[in-house]
Amino acid sequence: MSTNSELRQLSPEELRARAAELKQQIFELRSKLNTGVLDSTAELGKTRRLIARCLTLARESEKGIVRKAKAEPGPRKGKKE
């Protein structure tokens, strides 16, 4: 699987091509599920989320949206150490 930082380095065309490959993989996973060969049904959900991530990053890139890295979380309030 790919991480967000790896996916952000790709162009929108490459991201859409990756999403198309993943859609083909979903088709194969569904056929395995129907024949009873699929070991982990969680792969379907992971692949669907990765498709959505690719398409979202492609759209962000086309629109020129730049996201900042998440800040590190500070100490939690209400917890005593």
Rosetta constraint file for C-alpha pairs under 8 A:
AtomPair CA 2 CA 6 HARMONIC 6.18 0.50
AtomPair CA 2 CA 7 HARMONIC 6.53 0.50
AtomPair CA 3 CA 7 HARMONIC 6.25 0.50
AtomPair CA 4 CA 8 HARMONIC 6.00 0.50
AtomPair CA 5 CA 9 HARMONIC 6.74 0.50
AtomPair CA 6 CA 10 HARMONIC 7.35 0.50
AtomPair CA 7 CA 15 HARMONIC 7.32 0.50
AtomPair CA 7 CA 54 HARMONIC 7.09 0.50
AtomPair CA 7 CA 57 HARMONIC 7.61 0.50
AtomPair CA 8 CA 57 HARMONIC 6.74 0.50
AtomPair CA 10 CA 14 HARMONIC 5.88 0.50
AtomPair CA 10 CA 15 HARMONIC 6.25 0.50
AtomPair CA 11 CA 15 HARMONIC 6.22 0.50
AtomPair CA 11 CA 58 HARMONIC 7.21 0.50
AtomPair CA 11 CA 61 HARMONIC 7.71 0.50
AtomPair CA 12 CA 16 HARMONIC 6.17 0.50
AtomPair CA 12 CA 57 HARMONIC 7.54 0.50
AtomPair CA 12 CA 58 HARMONIC 4.34 0.50
AtomPair CA 12 CA 59 HARMONIC 7.28 0.50
AtomPair CA 12 CA 61 HARMONIC 6.47 0.50
AtomPair CA 12 CA 62 HARMONIC 6.86 0.50
AtomPair CA 13 CA 17 HARMONIC 6.20 0.50
AtomPair CA 13 CA 58 HARMONIC 7.55 0.50
AtomPair CA 14 CA 18 HARMONIC 6.12 0.50
AtomPair CA 15 CA 19 HARMONIC 6.18 0.50
AtomPair CA 15 CA 54 HARMONIC 5.44 0.50
AtomPair CA 15 CA 55 HARMONIC 6.75 0.50
AtomPair CA 15 CA 57 HARMONIC 7.59 0.50
AtomPair CA 15 CA 58 HARMONIC 5.90 0.50
AtomPair CA 16 CA 20 HARMONIC 6.24 0.50
AtomPair CA 16 CA 54 HARMONIC 6.88 0.50
AtomPair CA 16 CA 55 HARMONIC 6.40 0.50
AtomPair CA 16 CA 58 HARMONIC 6.91 0.50
AtomPair CA 17 CA 21 HARMONIC 6.34 0.50
AtomPair CA 18 CA 22 HARMONIC 6.23 0.50
AtomPair CA 18 CA 51 HARMONIC 7.90 0.50
AtomPair CA 18 CA 54 HARMONIC 7.26 0.50
AtomPair CA 19 CA 23 HARMONIC 6.16 0.50
AtomPair CA 19 CA 50 HARMONIC 7.86 0.50
AtomPair CA 19 CA 51 HARMONIC 5.05 0.50
AtomPair CA 19 CA 52 HARMONIC 7.98 0.50
AtomPair CA 19 CA 54 HARMONIC 6.08 0.50
AtomPair CA 19 CA 55 HARMONIC 6.84 0.50
AtomPair CA 20 CA 24 HARMONIC 6.44 0.50
AtomPair CA 21 CA 25 HARMONIC 6.35 0.50
AtomPair CA 22 CA 26 HARMONIC 6.19 0.50
AtomPair CA 22 CA 47 HARMONIC 6.63 0.50
AtomPair CA 22 CA 48 HARMONIC 7.96 0.50
AtomPair CA 22 CA 50 HARMONIC 7.89 0.50
AtomPair CA 22 CA 51 HARMONIC 6.35 0.50
AtomPair CA 23 CA 27 HARMONIC 6.37 0.50
AtomPair CA 23 CA 51 HARMONIC 7.33 0.50
AtomPair CA 24 CA 28 HARMONIC 6.41 0.50
AtomPair CA 25 CA 29 HARMONIC 6.11 0.50
AtomPair CA 25 CA 47 HARMONIC 7.90 0.50
AtomPair CA 26 CA 30 HARMONIC 6.08 0.50
AtomPair CA 26 CA 44 HARMONIC 6.43 0.50
AtomPair CA 26 CA 47 HARMONIC 6.84 0.50
AtomPair CA 26 CA 48 HARMONIC 7.49 0.50
AtomPair CA 27 CA 31 HARMONIC 6.31 0.50
AtomPair CA 28 CA 32 HARMONIC 6.25 0.50
AtomPair CA 29 CA 33 HARMONIC 6.11 0.50
AtomPair CA 29 CA 38 HARMONIC 6.90 0.50
AtomPair CA 29 CA 43 HARMONIC 7.87 0.50
AtomPair CA 29 CA 44 HARMONIC 6.70 0.50
AtomPair CA 30 CA 34 HARMONIC 6.20 0.50
AtomPair CA 30 CA 44 HARMONIC 7.74 0.50
AtomPair CA 31 CA 35 HARMONIC 6.27 0.50
AtomPair CA 32 CA 36 HARMONIC 6.04 0.50
AtomPair CA 32 CA 37 HARMONIC 5.04 0.50
AtomPair CA 32 CA 38 HARMONIC 4.99 0.50
AtomPair CA 33 CA 37 HARMONIC 6.08 0.50
AtomPair CA 33 CA 38 HARMONIC 4.95 0.50
AtomPair CA 33 CA 41 HARMONIC 7.57 0.50
AtomPair CA 41 CA 45 HARMONIC 7.49 0.50
AtomPair CA 42 CA 46 HARMONIC 6.30 0.50
AtomPair CA 43 CA 47 HARMONIC 5.98 0.50
AtomPair CA 44 CA 48 HARMONIC 6.19 0.50
AtomPair CA 45 CA 49 HARMONIC 6.19 0.50
AtomPair CA 46 CA 50 HARMONIC 6.21 0.50
AtomPair CA 47 CA 51 HARMONIC 6.23 0.50
AtomPair CA 48 CA 52 HARMONIC 6.36 0.50
AtomPair CA 49 CA 53 HARMONIC 6.12 0.50
AtomPair CA 50 CA 54 HARMONIC 6.16 0.50
AtomPair CA 51 CA 55 HARMONIC 6.26 0.50
AtomPair CA 52 CA 56 HARMONIC 5.98 0.50
AtomPair CA 53 CA 57 HARMONIC 6.12 0.50
AtomPair CA 54 CA 58 HARMONIC 6.13 0.50
AtomPair CA 55 CA 59 HARMONIC 6.17 0.50
AtomPair CA 56 CA 60 HARMONIC 6.13 0.50
AtomPair CA 57 CA 61 HARMONIC 6.06 0.50
AtomPair CA 58 CA 62 HARMONIC 6.24 0.50
AtomPair CA 59 CA 63 HARMONIC 6.20 0.50
AtomPair CA 60 CA 64 HARMONIC 5.98 0.50
AtomPair CA 60 CA 65 HARMONIC 4.99 0.50
AtomPair CA 60 CA 66 HARMONIC 7.34 0.50
AtomPair CA 61 CA 65 HARMONIC 6.07 0.50
AtomPair CA 61 CA 66 HARMONIC 7.64 0.50
